[in-house]
């Protein structure tokens, strides 16, 4: 099996490639080749015995998508995106990367399908930003898309494209709406939601973190470990069970910022909590007001997607995976 990961240098892309390399298979099918691509150079995952191709390129640039599918990968993970805060600040860049790049990929696959019958599985990472306030809690699977940010609008358009190209038989697509991934390893990024990770990740290693919103802000979370599990399950499941509605809200954990902080206190003590510094940010607070507090995710759960059930679990998963199991 040949796997293509677009956005392979990002956190989720690296972890997905690492799991495929470690397992040596996707489901029951051996992985013989990995093509990893991003706008910055991706890295070969440790321990992979198959063939690895590393590519650097912008999916929205002319010809890039066609080149990436020349090897006819069996499964394509499309993870690449400009994150929410950056998409809001740079309108043109957000639409070019998040929308134009996705359509370029879909059209390249469609052309290959029409030329030689190529028919891959495409797993597209969408976002809970496709919905916006006013929102019920929990948000049902049937709730309509009402994005209130450019990022959410771009993802919602891509969801419609994925459903239509799948309906037309050009590829076998599934879109998974990822909760906010927490705790993200590494350094803070440009995502407006980044503080959800920052207020836990930095104190766990003795560093200060800034909290730009009030503690009563409620949001929908999952861990990097669960996010990779969602992707693998989406790539291997029987999509005939999903039906024509190919975009699914993933399961997760609904929690307030205050509940996050109390979980940090239980796991790491008062000293870690004291490293959180309150600095209100009006733009981030305004964006948060329209964010999803939590989903039923009934369809996804019934289809076998699973996630954590407490924030203590999420914090301990980060300690195990990123800190060697020790504070």
Buried (B, 14 or more C-beta within 10 A) or exposed (E): BBBBBBBBBBBBBBBBBBBBBEEEEBBEEEBBBBBBBBBEEBBEBEEBEBEBBBBEBBBBBEEBBBEBBEEEBBBBBBBBBBBBBBBBBBEEEBBBBBBBBBBBBBBBBBBBBEEEEBBBBBBBBBBBBBBBEEBEEBBEBEBEBBBBBBBBBBBBBBBEBBBEBBEEEBBBBBBBBBBBBBBBBEEBBBBBBBBBBBBBBBBBEEEEBBBBBEBEBBBBBBBBBBBBBBBBBBBBBEBEEBEEEBBBBBBBBBBBBEBBBBBBBEBBEEEBBEBBEEEEBEEBBEBBEBBBBBBBBBBBBEBEBBBBEEBBBBBBBBBEBBEEEEE
